[in-house]
Amino acid sequence: MRNFIVLFKKEMKESMRSGKWIWLPIVMMVIGISQPLTSYYMPQILEMAGNLPEGTVIEIPMPTGAEVLVGTMSQYGTIGTLLFVLALMNVISHERQTGSLSFVMVRPVSALQYIISKYISQLSILLVALAASYLLTWYYTTILFDQVPWHLMLASLAIYSLWIIFLTAVTLFVGTLLRNSGGIAGVSVLFLGVISILTTLLPKYMEWSPGNLRQEASKILIEGEWGQSASLVSLSTLALSILFLGLAVLVFKKFERFGN
């Protein structure tokens, strides 16, 4: 436990030193608030953008607050996912390339402690960035549109956070397999994209898929209830996250043994 705490503190200090605690929440907040602002001012944006006949009147139906938050999660599912993977791709590969991993391995540190310290520290940053962005988006949505009940907002945030838990486990696992940062990001994004595409194309056979998390979070906002399907998707996502973490530990043990 002591070794884990030391490694965890080390990871947090390195994240502070690299500025990840600053730039990642800021970028996520910009992504989040762009949705309500763009939705509210879209008629003015179209009018200023231009070359419309004189006298043209632009009428766009005003979305509800829930619909704005659903649109925000769509942005998280695309831009946010890519951003998070890019933030995670160097977590292990950087230490391999600089040789600092060798200094860690000569200490009485297990592969489990190393991987879990990486996982929890990086997941903490990602979840804080997501929560800050979503709460700020909810605040602007309440001001510009109608109010979404806070308990529905928190429930949708909780279930969508499971995607970040899954994403972090997958990216760390890929990071134990590959050395190149670009390769880690590419394989991770490709795998997550395939999961999402298969979930869309094969809904009958992919009811359990983590790719359904955004849909379940949207249902909570629109319908106001947590269904059985949400429980199934949540449990399967947690199980898969644990599986990928276990695989990451096993692969890292092999890496340590053979000195690759």
Secondary structure in CASP SS format (residue, H / E / C, confidence):
PFRMAT SS
TARGET T0000
AUTHOR 0000-0000-0000
METHOD secondary structure of the structure
MODEL  1
M C 1.00
R H 1.00
N H 1.00
F H 1.00
I H 1.00
V H 1.00
L H 1.00
F H 1.00
K H 1.00
K H 1.00
E H 1.00
M H 1.00
K H 1.00
E H 1.00
S H 1.00
M H 1.00
R H 1.00
S H 1.00
G C 1.00
K H 1.00
W H 1.00
I H 1.00
W H 1.00
L H 1.00
P H 1.00
I H 1.00
V H 1.00
M H 1.00
M H 1.00
V H 1.00
I H 1.00
G H 1.00
I H 1.00
S H 1.00
Q H 1.00
P H 1.00
L H 1.00
T H 1.00
S H 1.00
Y H 1.00
Y H 1.00
M H 1.00
P H 1.00
Q H 1.00
I H 1.00
L H 1.00
E H 1.00
M H 1.00
A H 1.00
G C 1.00
N C 1.00
L C 1.00
P C 1.00
E C 1.00
G C 1.00
T C 1.00
V C 1.00
I C 1.00
E C 1.00
I C 1.00
P C 1.00
M C 1.00
P C 1.00
T C 1.00
G H 1.00
A H 1.00
E H 1.00
V H 1.00
L H 1.00
V H 1.00
G H 1.00
T H 1.00
M H 1.00
S H 1.00
Q H 1.00
Y H 1.00
G H 1.00
T H 1.00
I H 1.00
G H 1.00
T H 1.00
L H 1.00
L H 1.00
F H 1.00
V H 1.00
L H 1.00
A H 1.00
L H 1.00
M C 1.00
N H 1.00
V H 1.00
I H 1.00
S H 1.00
H H 1.00
E H 1.00
R H 1.00
Q H 1.00
T H 1.00
G C 1.00
S H 1.00
L H 1.00
S H 1.00
F H 1.00
V H 1.00
M H 1.00
V C 1.00
R C 1.00
P C 1.00
V C 1.00
S C 1.00
A H 1.00
L H 1.00
Q H 1.00
Y H 1.00
I H 1.00
I H 1.00
S H 1.00
K H 1.00
Y H 1.00
I H 1.00
S H 1.00
Q H 1.00
L H 1.00
S H 1.00
I H 1.00
L H 1.00
L H 1.00
V H 1.00
A H 1.00
L H 1.00
A H 1.00
A H 1.00
S H 1.00
Y H 1.00
L H 1.00
L H 1.00
T H 1.00
W H 1.00
Y H 1.00
Y H 1.00
T H 1.00
T H 1.00
I H 1.00
L H 1.00
F C 1.00
D C 1.00
Q C 1.00
V C 1.00
P C 1.00
W H 1.00
H H 1.00
L H 1.00
M H 1.00
L H 1.00
A H 1.00
S H 1.00
L H 1.00
A H 1.00
I H 1.00
Y H 1.00
S H 1.00
L H 1.00
W H 1.00
I H 1.00
I H 1.00
F H 1.00
L H 1.00
T H 1.00
A H 1.00
V H 1.00
T H 1.00
L H 1.00
F H 1.00
V H 1.00
G H 1.00
T H 1.00
L H 1.00
L C 1.00
R C 1.00
N C 1.00
S H 1.00
G H 1.00
G H 1.00
I H 1.00
A H 1.00
G H 1.00
V H 1.00
S H 1.00
V H 1.00
L H 1.00
F H 1.00
L H 1.00
G H 1.00
V H 1.00
I H 1.00
S H 1.00
I H 1.00
L H 1.00
T H 1.00
T H 1.00
L H 1.00
L C 1.00
P C 1.00
K C 1.00
Y C 1.00
M C 1.00
E C 1.00
W C 1.00
S C 1.00
P H 1.00
G H 1.00
N H 1.00
L H 1.00
R H 1.00
Q H 1.00
E H 1.00
A H 1.00
S H 1.00
K H 1.00
I H 1.00
L H 1.00
I H 1.00
E H 1.00
G C 1.00
E C 1.00
W C 1.00
G C 1.00
Q H 1.00
S H 1.00
A H 1.00
S H 1.00
L H 1.00
V H 1.00
S H 1.00
L H 1.00
S H 1.00
T H 1.00
L H 1.00
A H 1.00
L H 1.00
S H 1.00
I H 1.00
L H 1.00
F H 1.00
L H 1.00
G H 1.00
L H 1.00
A H 1.00
V H 1.00
L H 1.00
V H 1.00
F H 1.00
K H 1.00
K H 1.00
F H 1.00
E H 1.00
R H 1.00
F H 1.00
G C 1.00
N C 1.00
END
